[in-house]
Amino acid sequence: MNQIKMISQMVKLENGYTSCYCCAALFLLLLLLSWHWSRNKKTGDGIPPGNGGLPFVGETLQFMAAINSTKGVYEFVRLRHLWHGSCFKTNLFGETHVFVSSTDSAKAILNNEGGRFSKRYIKSISELLGHHSLLCADHHHHKLIRGRLLTLFSTDALSSFVQMFDVLVLEAMSTWPCGPVLLIQHEAFKLACKAMCKMLISMENGYELVIMQKSIAHLCEAMLALPLRLPWTRFSNGLQARKTIMEILEKEISERRSGIRRTNEKVDFLQQLIEEDDDNKLNDEEIKDNILTMMIAGQDTIANAMTWMVKFVDENQEVLNTLKKEQLQIEKNGRTRRDNLTLEDLNEMQYASKVVTEALRMASVVQWLPRVALQDCEIQGFKIKKGWNVDIDAKFIHFDPTIYNDPHVFNPSRFADEFKPYSFLAFGMGGRTCLGKNMARAMMLVFLHRLITTYKWKVIDSDSSIQKWALFSKLKSGCPVRLTSLKQHSN
């Protein structure tokens, strides 16, 4: 009897394994058929070439596989350019996406905001940022929000920010050890987050700042996740991180409205938004979503750009020598006049400014600019239907050899002359150009100046692999370096 039971259990187990194997084989077969279709499918009626993928899911599985690889999400786009050309169509998260990659297309789309095109992110990003975010708002709402935020990025505000950020950089670098390995990416993230929190809500120390840093990191990791509201999923963790940030901001706004404020502090972005008294002022939900948006833009994108910049400069000794000569001269000129860098000092950094621009081009931290077609139209000779997502491939344009000679070579001098319109899209173009682009460049210049004039460094891991699940191009290695103090070196 026991033998019969044992045999019965073995048969059940074997049947279970057989079912699993069959499901796996069927899944692989569907993937192979989808791949074969994508390589051989021909489109007609002027529709861009490409593949609809599997029923319902499209090519979402391949997209997610790229996100979960060290080649990064752009590998999905790169391969389809090889298969289909400079313009292709795919299906992601149940929606049609068309990737375009010419400067003419970029100009036609980015200059037509509110007419034939508007901005639209995938569902996971828009839900995590908030529907009132400047990045996700429709054309009319965007104009309203942008108008309220524009005054916060004035020349006077930028001038004050430069000096404040310089103080933070000096404080941070004074604690960096010489000899042991230091992760530039980690330090840049802490710096950028602290700067954004101080500028936006006067938060620069304490438990809440640590919580804010961690929450923003979790939120960014969830932006390309499947938008499934299930416990323990990456997207669910991102939503929880957003909730934490919103609670901190809501508490801050409530205390300020009730008159409970920190003493001895300058008026920050949040206070300026709260104190507006005209009819078009932002409500609390709009304020919170856009404070969050500016924190993410200021922390994640800029910190990544700084990290890539250090790596690129380290790999190009001639660039480093030219840069060092310029920066040491600026330090020498400014030492007797003032302790901190000013906006005027940054304007003198002609070569460093080219280094920043070239680093932004090669890093292409924001790899494409998402839009949605509001009506049927034609792009690059192909028909685009109303409701389709149209993604401007900034990285493809940044590495187009017909625009940039030797595009894979780090050459800041290429920006000595005016570049072709719509060939540099690190901050977008048109009506939705990044509001904080001057602030971002200023942060990179201050960071670069202080690093160059304080330390010699050597990157000890040149691997360019991308961190998994990163929305923005992020080095997997974190850019580990060993530092040598210039003072000790000279001694």
C-alpha positions, 0 to 999 in steps of 0.5 A, a space after each residue: 500500500 505504501 509503495 502504491 502511495 509513493 508511486 502515486 505521489 511521484 506521478 503527481 510530482 512528475 506531472 507537476 514538473 511536466 506542466 512547468 516545463 510545458 509552460 516554460 517551453 510555450 513561453 519561450 516559443 512565443 518569445 521566439 515567434 515574437 522575435 522572428 516576427 519583429 525581424 521579418 515583419 514588413 509594414 505598409 500604408 506608411 506606418 513605421 517599421 517595427 513589431 507589435 510583439 505578443 498579444 496584450 503585452 507587446 514587447 514589454 517583456 523585452 523592455 523589462 529584460 533590458 531594464 534588468 540588465 547591465 546594458 540598461 534600458 537603452 539597449 532595447 532601443 539600440 537593438 531596434 534601431 539596428 533592426 528597423 532603422 532610425 524610426 521604429 514602432 513598438 508596443 509597451 505597457 499596452 500602448 504604441 510607441 514610435 521612436 524618432 531620431 532626427 534633428 528635424 523630427 525633434 524640432 517639429 515635435 518640440 516646437 509644436 507643444 500643445 498643437 500636434 503634440 503634448 508630453 506623456 510619460 508611461 503610467 508608472 512614472 506619471 503616477 509616482 511623480 503625480 499628475 500635477 507635476 510639471 513633467 506630466 501636466 497637459 499643455 494648458 496646466 503646464 503653462 500655468 505651473 511653469 509660469 508660477 515656477 519660472 520666477 524661482 529660477 531667476 538670476 538672483 536666485 541662481 547667484 545665491 544658490 551657487 554660493 550655497 552649493 559651494 559651501 556644501 561641496 567644501 563641507 563634504 569634500 573636507 570629510 573625504 578620505 585620501 587613500 581608501 576607495 570613495 564612491 563618487 556617485 554616492 557622494 554626488 547623490 548625497 550632495 545633490 539631495 542636500 542641496 535640493 532639500 535646502 533650496 526647496 524646503 530649508 532641510 539640510 540635516 537630521 532624520 528627515 533628510 536621511 528619510 528623504 534621500 532614501 525615499 527618493 532613491 526608492 521612488 526612482 528605482 520604481 519608475 520603470 517598473 510594471 505598474 502593479 499595485 501588489 504588496 512587495 512589488 517594486 512599483 508598490 515600494 515606489 508608491 510607499 516612498 512617494 507617500 512618505 515624501 508627501 507626508 513630510 511635505 504636507 507637514 512642512 506646509 501645514 506648519 508654515 501655514 500655521 506660523 510654525 517656521 524655523 528661525 534664522 533662515 532665508 525664504 526658500 522655494 516652498 515659502 515663496 510658493 505658499 506666500 503667493 496671493 494671486 488667483 493663479 497661485 498653486 494649490 497644495 497638491 500642485 506644490 507638493 508634486 512639483 517640489 518632489 519633481 524638482 527634488 528628483 530632477 536635482 538629485 538623480 539626473 545631476 548626480 548621475 551627470 557629475 559621476 559620468 563627468 568624473 569618469 570621462 575626465 579621468 579617462 582623458 589626460 589632455 582634457 584633465 590638464 587643460 581643465 586643471 590649468 584653467 581652474 587653478 588660475 580661477 582659484 588663484 584669481 579669486 582667493 584674495 577676493 572671496 572665500 566662495 565661488 560666485 556666478 561671475 566665477 562660473 562665467 569665466 570657466 569657458 573650457 569647463 563649461 565645454 567639459 560639462 556640455 560634452 559630459 552631458 552629451 556622452 552620458 545622455 542621462 535622459 535618453 529620450 523625450 516622451 511625447 504623445 500625438 494629439 492628431 494624425 501627422 507625419 514624421 520622418 516620412 511615416 504616418 503617426 496616428 493620434 494617441 500614439 506615443 512619440 519618443 525623441 531619441 536624444 541619445 541616438 542624436 547625441 551619437 549621430 556621426 553625421 552631427 558629431 565627428 567621432 561621437 564616442 570620443 570625449 572631446 569638449 573642444 567640439 563645442 567651441 563652435 555653435 552646434 546644430 539646432 536640436 542636436 543637443 537635447 540634454 535639457 530638452 528644447 522648446 516650451 518644455 525646456 528644463 527650468 533648472 538647466 542653468 542650475 544643473 550646469 552651475 552645480 556641475 561646474 562648482 563640483 568640478 572646480 572644487 574637485 580639480 583644485 582640491 584633489 588628484 584622483 584615479 578611477 579604479 574601475 573603468 567598467 561602463 555597465 549600467 545599474 539595473 532598474 535605473 531610469 537615468 543612465 547610472 554607473 553600476 560601479 558607482 565610479 570608485 576613486 582613490 584621492 590624493 590631496 593636492 596639498 599633500 602632493 605638493 609637499 
